[in-house]
Every structure is written in structure tokens, then in C-alpha cells.
Amino acid sequence: MDRIYRDWDKALSENDAEGLLKLYAENPIIESPLIPHLLGKEEVVCCGYKEMRPFFEAVAKWQNESLHFVSISELAI
């Protein structure tokens, strides 16, 4: 589980939509409040790679220098 978290965090911070998709099993589902905002949909769910790919690509475009993802290890005191 720790490896998946680190790989997901790394792919997200590198705006790697394909890397994110590879972490999901067949027939994946993701729920996020960003889906309506970034995709102009009413639903907060994307089902399958066909719907998830545009979401992850939109996340990559949306990120900017002020948005910084930190790992759990960076938060440890």
C-alpha cells in the first residue's frame, strides 16, 4: 500500500496522467469534488480509464507552481 501511495504521489506531482492510470485495476472508479469543476460534469465520479484519463489530464493542466503536493514523510515531525 505504501508503494502505491508513493507511486500515486509521484505521478501526480509530475503531472503524469498515464502513470496515474497504470495504478488502477481494470474497471476503476474515482470520486472527487474536482471532477465537476475540471470536467464541467454534474457527477463527482469517473468510471473506467476512458473517463479517468481526461480527469487526470485536466488535473495536470490545472496544477500550477502554487499547488504543491507533499508526501507523508514530508509532514512527519
N, C-alpha and C positions, 0 to 999 in steps of 0.2 A: 504494500500500500504506500509505503514511503517513497519507493521508486516512482510509482505512478504520479504521486503528488509532485515530486521534483521534476519529472519529465513534463507534466502539465504546466507547471510554473515556468519552466524554461521555454517551452514552446510559446506560451502566452507572452512572455516578456520579449521574445524575439519576433513576435507577430507572425508566427508560423502556423497558419491555418491547417495545412496538411499534417503537420506534426501533431496538432491537437486532435484531428480526426482519427489518426492512427491509434490513439489511446483508447478509443471507444470500440466496444464489441459490435457485432452485427446487430442491426436494428436499434441503434442508440436513440435515446431521448434526452434532451436537455431542457431545463426550465430556468428562465432568467428574466428579471424585470427589464433587462436591456433589450430583449427581443422586440417588443413593440416600438421602443424608442429607435433602435437602429434599423429595423426592417420595415417599419410602418405597418405592422400587423396588430391586430387586437389581441391575439393569443400570446401567452408568455412561454409557449412550448414549441420546440422544433423537434420533429421526429425524423430520424434517418439522416444519412450522410447528405442527401440531396438538399434538405432544409438546413442542416447544421453548417455546411460549407459556407453559404452566404453570410450566416451569422458570424462565424469566426473571421471571415474576410472583412466584414463590417467592423468588428471589434478592432482588428488590426489598423484599419483606416482611422478609427475614432481615437485610438490612443495617441497621446502626444507626450512631449517631454515632461509635462507636469503630472502625468499619471505614471506612477512608479509602483510596480508590484514587488513586494518583499516576501522572502521565504520565512518560514517558521524559525529557522536558525538565525535570521537577522533580527527577529523580535525577542529572542531569548536574552534574559538578563543575566 
